[in-house]
């Protein structure tokens, strides 16, 4: 069972913030934390405030090269789509952080809750469109930052694409841990 309460995702971030001595690196970690909170809240304006004017995302893992959004409009649209389809509820089991003055690397297992209707809209014929499903995968991500401490983009690597075979139905006990609004 996966506990999707936000505290589970935030705990390793908060621990790293508390241990970080460099004000610059702490600021990057706090930006990353705010990014996570904004994503969980489904607040596109809030998430864009953590970004520079023209962020560039690079996503790898589906076998077709980089498919990430580039620029303010595409990145905003990327998050608007996630929030509209309702798959912004997640748990990220971060196993490793590496932070320097210009970037933050994190690695671990991501677990995303997808409404069945969102999966259908994405072309995946799930058994029950009214059910919720979990997609779990390993990822590594590098968040890049400018001198002002704003995120200039992400380079995200995953262990493969979202497929029917990699989904499982959300258990009732897991659903009880989801933040409000799901």
Secondary structure, 3 states (H helix, E strand, C coil): CCCCCHHHHHHHHHHHHHHCCCHHHHHHHHHHHHHHHHHHHCCHHHHHCCEEEEEEEEEECCCCCCCCCEHHHHHHHHHHHHHHHCCCEEEEEEEEEEECCCEEEEEEEEEEEEEHHHHHHCCCCCCCCCCEEEEEEEEEEEEEECCCCCEEEEEEEECCCCCHHHEEECCHHHHCCCCCCC
